[in-house]
Amino acid sequence: YHTVSLHRPQCLGRYTWVDSKNIMVEVCSTSVKSERTTFRNKDTNDEWIKYKDYKSKYPDWYIAPVDIEYPHKYWRYVVGTFAEDIANWCNGKSDSVPEKWKDILKEDAQASIE
């Protein structure tokens, strides 16, 4: 069984957008609410599946759909601070990381999860 209250940005799972190679700053909780967003991986045999249909491959998972545009402040801080390192690790680009994420203070990020 898989469920979390605070999903991380997908780039921390080494996901990038196929066409642009930008690291994915979105969270699964937002993607499962979308009609358009799709994913593929080894579990789907590289076939595209809508995020909202994730249970067809992961029946024991529960991802609550949410209406947030970006991940929690803590994750925005992590991605903003380490954007280049994450992009290198993903063999991608960091162009998708909003500049304002780089201005989040460590203390504010820590306070947001306490």
Backbone as CSV, one residue per row, in Angstrom:
resi,resn,N_x,N_y,N_z,CA_x,CA_y,CA_z,C_x,C_y,C_z
1,TYR,0.842,-1.184,0.000,0.000,0.000,0.000,0.879,1.236,0.000
2,HIS,0.544,2.222,-0.828,1.340,3.450,-0.945,0.435,4.663,-0.813
3,THR,0.706,5.502,0.169,0.023,6.780,0.300,0.923,7.723,1.080
4,VAL,0.891,8.986,0.732,1.659,9.999,1.461,0.818,11.261,1.555
5,SER,1.096,12.058,2.574,0.347,13.305,2.726,1.049,14.457,2.017
6,LEU,2.321,14.301,1.710,3.098,15.387,1.127,3.965,14.837,-0.003
7,HIS,3.387,14.770,-1.192,4.143,14.240,-2.326,5.295,15.166,-2.705
8,ARG,6.340,14.553,-3.199,7.518,15.315,-3.638,7.391,15.606,-5.129
9,PRO,8.127,16.608,-5.601,8.155,16.857,-7.047,8.708,15.633,-7.775
10,GLN,8.186,15.378,-8.939,8.532,14.157,-9.661,9.991,14.104,-10.102
11,CYS,10.644,15.251,-10.196,12.064,15.243,-10.577,12.906,14.513,-9.524
12,LEU,12.423,14.436,-8.289,13.176,13.731,-7.260,13.063,12.215,-7.419
13,GLY,12.241,11.789,-8.349,12.195,10.393,-8.778,12.864,10.218,-10.131
14,ARG,13.596,11.247,-10.542,14.357,11.296,-11.795,13.484,11.429,-13.044
15,TYR,12.325,12.059,-12.899,11.433,12.239,-14.046,11.686,13.577,-14.725
16,THR,11.703,13.524,-16.051,11.809,14.721,-16.881,10.693,14.671,-17.917
17,TRP,10.380,15.828,-18.499,9.431,15.863,-19.604,10.135,15.303,-20.838
18,VAL,9.465,14.437,-21.557,10.067,13.729,-22.692,10.556,14.695,-23.772
19,ASP,9.718,15.637,-24.168,10.075,16.519,-25.285,11.140,17.548,-24.927
20,SER,10.985,18.202,-23.767,11.887,19.302,-23.426,13.083,18.868,-22.586
21,LYS,12.980,17.719,-21.932,13.996,17.219,-20.991,14.090,18.078,-19.728
22,ASN,13.116,18.999,-19.528,13.067,19.756,-18.283,12.668,18.834,-17.144
23,ILE,13.255,19.055,-15.979,12.876,18.244,-14.829,11.431,18.558,-14.460
24,MET,10.717,17.549,-13.987,9.303,17.706,-13.644,9.179,18.242,-12.227
25,VAL,8.678,19.458,-12.102,8.516,20.074,-10.787,7.125,19.807,-10.216
26,GLU,6.250,19.201,-11.002,4.896,18.906,-10.564,4.883,17.739,-9.578
27,VAL,3.795,17.628,-8.835,3.615,16.509,-7.912,2.529,15.587,-8.451
28,CYS,2.600,14.316,-8.085,1.612,13.333,-8.543,0.195,13.735,-8.153
29,SER,0.052,14.332,-6.982,-1.270,14.713,-6.484,-1.979,15.671,-7.432
30,THR,-1.231,16.508,-8.114,-1.797,17.435,-9.082,-2.018,16.719,-10.413
31,SER,-1.089,15.873,-10.796,-1.176,15.174,-12.082,-2.381,14.237,-12.148
32,VAL,-2.734,13.571,-11.048,-3.847,12.619,-11.095,-5.188,13.317,-11.269
33,LYS,-5.233,14.600,-11.036,-6.470,15.371,-11.240,-6.629,15.784,-12.704
34,SER,-5.565,15.728,-13.452,-5.559,16.196,-14.828,-6.125,15.150,-15.791
35,GLU,-6.803,15.638,-16.810,-7.293,14.766,-17.885,-6.214,14.545,-18.943
36,ARG,-5.227,15.454,-18.993,-4.243,15.427,-20.078,-2.927,14.774,-19.714
37,THR,-2.521,14.850,-18.459,-1.175,14.428,-18.091,-1.051,12.910,-18.121
38,THR,0.032,12.441,-18.766,0.276,11.008,-18.889,1.680,10.666,-18.404
39,PHE,1.888,9.388,-18.169,3.215,8.920,-17.777,3.478,7.573,-18.435
40,ARG,4.745,7.230,-18.453,5.151,5.894,-18.896,6.412,5.529,-18.138
41,ASN,6.604,4.241,-17.926,7.789,3.747,-17.238,7.883,2.241,-17.485
42,LYS,8.789,1.586,-16.790,8.964,0.146,-17.023,7.722,-0.642,-16.620
43,ASP,6.969,-0.145,-15.637,5.758,-0.848,-15.208,4.643,-0.785,-16.248
44,THR,4.683,0.209,-17.119,3.670,0.335,-18.174,4.198,-0.194,-19.504
45,ASN,5.367,-0.815,-19.465,6.034,-1.281,-20.687,6.200,-0.140,-21.689
46,ASP,6.513,1.045,-21.150,6.701,2.259,-21.939,5.462,2.703,-22.710
47,GLU,4.285,2.213,-22.307,3.035,2.694,-22.894,2.560,3.889,-22.072
48,TRP,1.981,4.888,-22.751,1.489,6.082,-22.073,0.169,5.773,-21.379
49,ILE,0.066,6.189,-20.124,-1.144,6.011,-19.324,-1.467,7.341,-18.658
50,LYS,-2.741,7.684,-18.603,-3.123,8.914,-17.906,-2.837,8.742,-16.414
51,TYR,-2.315,9.812,-15.813,-2.048,9.769,-14.372,-3.303,9.386,-13.601
52,LYS,-4.460,9.890,-14.032,-5.689,9.606,-13.304,-6.044,8.115,-13.347
53,ASP,-5.439,7.367,-14.260,-5.673,5.924,-14.360,-4.537,5.103,-13.745
54,TYR,-3.779,5.716,-12.856,-2.602,5.054,-12.276,-2.943,3.725,-11.595
55,LYS,-4.161,3.572,-11.081,-4.528,2.343,-10.371,-4.523,1.116,-11.285
56,SER,-4.570,1.329,-12.592,-4.506,0.175,-13.496,-3.148,-0.521,-13.395
57,LYS,-2.117,0.209,-12.980,-0.784,-0.373,-12.799,-0.386,-0.476,-11.331
58,TYR,-0.969,0.380,-10.500,-0.616,0.425,-9.079,-1.878,0.354,-8.225
59,PRO,-2.539,-0.793,-8.196,-3.830,-0.898,-7.494,-3.750,-0.656,-5.985
60,ASP,-2.600,-0.816,-5.394,-2.462,-0.618,-3.949,-2.097,0.814,-3.571
61,TRP,-1.979,1.675,-4.536,-1.618,3.067,-4.260,-2.866,3.915,-4.091
62,TYR,-2.724,4.968,-3.300,-3.762,5.985,-3.208,-3.091,7.349,-3.288
63,ILE,-3.410,8.085,-4.330,-2.883,9.443,-4.509,-4.085,10.371,-4.538
64,ALA,-4.246,11.149,-3.484,-5.376,12.073,-3.409,-5.168,13.218,-4.395
65,PRO,-6.108,13.433,-5.303,-5.968,14.548,-6.241,-6.138,15.883,-5.515
66,VAL,-5.286,16.836,-5.833,-5.360,18.152,-5.203,-5.306,19.243,-6.265
67,ASP,-5.728,20.425,-5.861,-5.787,21.561,-6.778,-4.623,22.523,-6.627
68,ILE,-3.515,22.080,-6.077,-2.390,22.993,-5.915,-1.603,23.068,-7.208
69,GLU,-1.048,24.242,-7.460,-0.264,24.395,-8.688,1.146,23.846,-8.516
70,TYR,1.719,24.045,-7.320,3.095,23.628,-7.084,3.185,22.825,-5.789
71,PRO,4.282,22.127,-5.592,4.449,21.344,-4.366,4.587,22.237,-3.131
72,HIS,4.556,21.591,-2.002,4.692,22.240,-0.704,5.965,23.093,-0.653
73,LYS,5.970,24.116,0.183,7.105,25.044,0.270,8.421,24.316,0.535
74,TYR,8.399,23.295,1.368,9.634,22.548,1.654,10.233,22.003,0.361
75,TRP,9.396,21.359,-0.468,9.896,20.781,-1.716,10.301,21.856,-2.706
76,ARG,9.604,22.988,-2.716,10.011,24.093,-3.596,11.405,24.579,-3.206
77,TYR,11.663,24.644,-1.895,13.002,25.038,-1.417,14.062,24.035,-1.895
78,VAL,13.804,22.744,-1.717,14.766,21.701,-2.101,15.068,21.781,-3.595
79,VAL,14.028,21.838,-4.403,14.234,21.871,-5.850,14.883,23.188,-6.278
80,GLY,14.446,24.300,-5.696,15.038,25.590,-6.040,16.512,25.673,-5.677
81,THR,16.869,25.133,-4.521,18.249,25.176,-4.037,19.164,24.247,-4.834
82,PHE,18.652,23.092,-5.196,19.484,22.071,-5.841,19.090,21.815,-7.298
83,ALA,18.487,22.802,-7.944,17.961,22.626,-9.302,18.999,22.090,-10.288
84,GLU,20.175,22.671,-10.286,21.203,22.230,-11.238,21.674,20.810,-10.931
85,ASP,21.860,20.506,-9.659,22.272,19.153,-9.272,21.210,18.128,-9.662
86,ILE,19.940,18.467,-9.415,18.841,17.554,-9.760,18.783,17.359,-11.270
87,ALA,18.912,18.450,-12.012,18.886,18.356,-13.479,20.028,17.473,-13.986
88,ASN,21.208,17.642,-13.443,22.342,16.796,-13.847,22.082,15.340,-13.509
89,TRP,21.545,15.083,-12.332,21.242,13.721,-11.884,20.200,13.063,-12.790
90,CYS,19.256,13.879,-13.286,18.191,13.388,-14.171,18.586,13.389,-15.649
91,ASN,19.799,13.867,-15.954,20.197,14.072,-17.350,19.200,14.976,-18.063
92,GLY,18.792,16.016,-17.346,17.798,16.930,-17.897,18.224,18.378,-17.755
93,LYS,17.235,19.265,-17.849,17.471,20.701,-17.744,16.637,21.263,-16.591
94,SER,17.091,22.372,-16.037,16.395,22.974,-14.900,15.548,24.175,-15.297
95,ASP,15.276,24.356,-16.579,14.526,25.522,-17.055,13.112,25.601,-16.477
96,SER,12.562,24.492,-16.011,11.188,24.466,-15.504,11.068,24.936,-14.060
97,VAL,12.193,25.155,-13.387,12.169,25.556,-11.973,11.917,27.067,-11.886
98,PRO,10.791,27.467,-11.261,10.519,28.903,-11.132,11.626,29.612,-10.342
99,GLU,12.022,30.773,-10.805,13.094,31.537,-10.162,12.780,31.845,-8.703
100,LYS,11.509,32.098,-8.391,11.151,32.464,-7.017,11.384,31.313,-6.034
101,TRP,11.471,30.086,-6.527,11.766,28.958,-5.641,13.181,29.074,-5.079
102,LYS,14.045,29.712,-5.814,15.442,29.861,-5.381,15.590,30.885,-4.261
103,ASP,14.536,31.662,-4.012,14.555,32.690,-2.972,13.988,32.205,-1.636
104,ILE,13.474,30.999,-1.587,12.896,30.485,-0.343,14.016,30.187,0.645
105,LEU,13.866,30.689,1.836,14.881,30.500,2.876,14.743,29.132,3.535
106,LYS,15.870,28.563,3.910,15.893,27.255,4.567,15.011,27.264,5.816
107,GLU,15.072,28.338,6.583,14.285,28.436,7.808,12.788,28.406,7.509
108,ASP,12.368,29.074,6.432,10.961,29.069,6.046,10.537,27.678,5.581
109,ALA,11.411,27.009,4.866,11.109,25.652,4.405,10.953,24.705,5.591
110,GLN,11.879,24.799,6.549,11.792,23.937,7.736,10.527,24.241,8.541
111,ALA,10.219,25.510,8.703,9.023,25.891,9.468,7.749,25.374,8.813
112,SER,7.765,25.243,7.507,6.552,24.806,6.789,6.221,23.335,7.026
113,ILE,7.171,22.567,7.538,6.907,21.148,7.794,6.857,20.801,9.280
114,GLU,7.018,21.785,10.118,6.989,21.516,11.563,5.577,21.543,12.096
